[in-house]
Amino acid sequence: MAAPPLPEIFGNYAIRGIQEVLPPEPLSWWPQTPGWLVVAALLLAWLTRRGWRAWRRWQRNRYRREALAALASASGEPAARLQAVATILKIAALAAYPRREVAQLSGYAWLEWLEARGTDFRDSSRVLLGESQYRKPQDLDHSALDRLVEDCAAWIREHPEPAA
């Protein structure tokens, strides 16, 4: 079924013969002046540099993430756990600082070196860490060992990077 033909005179008689106003061309988002291109290039260079530095920092701090994960998973008998915590802390220090500075330290000299480069340890943690090689398994207190793990985690998170 076809639509009926329209009459010749159709629509509003008052606007017959008026030309339609065309809208302007859409504005380009591309910068019109070279100054904006320079600003965009500088912004891109700055973002690239920030991203690269963040990536490098993330890579440099990998040992921290691994040491914190190892501390969190350290479990077992108190004597074995104490030895594991001391080993994890030594490995983290060796990853961050030169071997000649860290490797020979033990006992209270090791503890003083740690405190000089990070947070202070609680008294119970100082005793446990300073005498960890000489402790008898029955002398270990679980709550003191938990506090030592917390102090070691704080040192791993907060110690400064050595000057290059």
C-alpha positions in Angstrom: 0.0 0.0 0.0 1.6 3.2 -1.1 1.3 6.6 0.7 -0.9 9.2 -0.9 0.9 11.9 -2.9 1.6 15.2 -1.0 0.2 18.4 -2.2 2.5 21.0 -3.7 1.8 23.5 -1.0 2.7 21.7 2.2 4.1 22.8 5.6 4.3 26.3 7.1 3.8 29.1 4.6 5.6 31.6 6.8 9.0 30.0 6.5 8.9 29.1 2.8 12.1 30.1 1.0 14.2 30.6 4.2 17.7 29.1 3.9 18.6 26.7 6.7 21.5 27.9 8.9 24.3 25.3 8.9 26.2 24.7 12.2 29.9 25.5 12.2 32.4 22.7 11.6 33.3 20.8 14.8 36.3 22.1 16.6 39.5 20.0 16.4 40.9 18.8 19.7 44.4 18.8 18.1 46.4 21.8 19.5 46.5 24.8 17.1 49.7 26.3 18.5 53.2 24.7 18.8 53.3 25.7 22.5 50.7 23.1 23.4 52.7 20.4 21.5 55.8 21.3 23.6 53.7 21.1 26.8 52.3 17.7 25.7 55.8 16.4 24.9 57.2 17.6 28.2 54.3 16.0 30.1 54.8 12.8 28.2 58.5 12.8 29.1 57.8 13.6 32.7 55.2 10.7 33.0 57.6 8.3 31.3 60.4 9.2 33.7 58.1 8.9 36.7 56.9 5.5 35.5 60.5 4.3 34.9 61.6 5.4 38.4 58.6 3.8 40.0 59.3 0.5 38.2 63.0 0.6 39.3 62.0 1.4 42.9 59.5 -1.5 42.8 62.3 -3.8 41.4 64.8 -2.6 44.0 62.3 -3.3 46.8 61.6 -6.9 45.7 63.8 -8.3 48.5 61.6 -6.4 51.0 58.4 -8.0 49.7 60.0 -11.5 49.7 61.4 -11.1 53.2 58.1 -9.9 54.6 56.4 -12.9 52.9 59.0 -15.2 54.4 58.5 -13.7 57.8 54.8 -14.1 57.6 55.1 -17.8 56.7 57.8 -18.6 59.3 56.3 -21.1 61.7 57.1 -24.2 63.6 58.9 -24.9 66.9 60.0 -21.7 68.7 63.7 -22.4 68.3 63.4 -23.2 64.6 61.2 -20.1 64.1 63.7 -17.9 65.9 66.5 -19.2 63.7 64.3 -18.7 60.6 63.6 -15.1 61.6 67.2 -14.3 62.2 68.2 -15.9 58.9 65.5 -13.9 57.0 66.6 -10.7 58.6 70.3 -11.3 57.7 69.4 -12.2 54.1 67.3 -9.0 53.8 70.2 -6.9 55.2 72.6 -8.6 52.8 70.3 -7.8 49.9 70.2 -4.1 50.8 73.7 -3.4 52.1 77.2 -4.5 51.0 78.3 -7.9 52.1 81.6 -6.7 53.6 79.5 -4.5 56.0 76.9 -7.1 57.0 78.3 -10.6 56.8 80.6 -10.7 59.8 78.1 -9.2 62.2 76.5 -11.3 65.0 75.1 -11.0 68.4 74.7 -7.5 69.9 77.0 -5.9 67.2 74.5 -7.2 64.6 71.6 -5.7 66.6 73.4 -2.3 67.0 74.1 -2.3 63.3 70.4 -2.9 62.6 69.2 -0.2 64.9 71.7 2.3 63.4 70.0 1.7 60.0 66.4 1.4 61.0 63.9 1.2 63.7 64.7 0.4 67.4 63.9 -3.1 68.6 61.9 -3.7 71.9 63.9 -5.0 74.8 62.5 -8.5 74.5 63.4 -8.5 70.8 66.9 -7.3 71.5 67.5 -10.1 73.9 66.1 -12.7 71.5 67.9 -11.5 68.5 71.2 -10.7 70.3 71.3 -14.2 71.9 69.5 -16.2 69.2 72.4 -18.5 68.5 72.8 -19.3 72.2 69.2 -19.7 73.4 67.8 -23.0 74.6 64.5 -24.0 73.0 62.7 -24.2 76.3 63.6 -20.6 77.2 61.6 -19.1 74.3 58.4 -17.2 74.9 55.8 -17.2 72.1 54.7 -13.7 72.7 58.3 -12.4 72.7 58.9 -14.2 69.5 55.8 -12.6 67.9 57.0 -9.2 69.0 60.4 -10.0 67.4 58.7 -10.9 64.1 56.9 -7.6 64.3 60.1 -5.6 65.0 61.9 -7.4 62.2 59.1 -6.7 59.7 59.2 -3.0 60.7 62.9 -2.9 60.1 62.6 -4.6 56.7 59.8 -2.1 55.7 61.4 1.1 57.0 65.2 0.8 56.7 66.7 3.4 54.3 68.3 2.4 51.1 72.1 2.7 51.3 73.7 5.7 49.6 75.0 4.7 46.2 
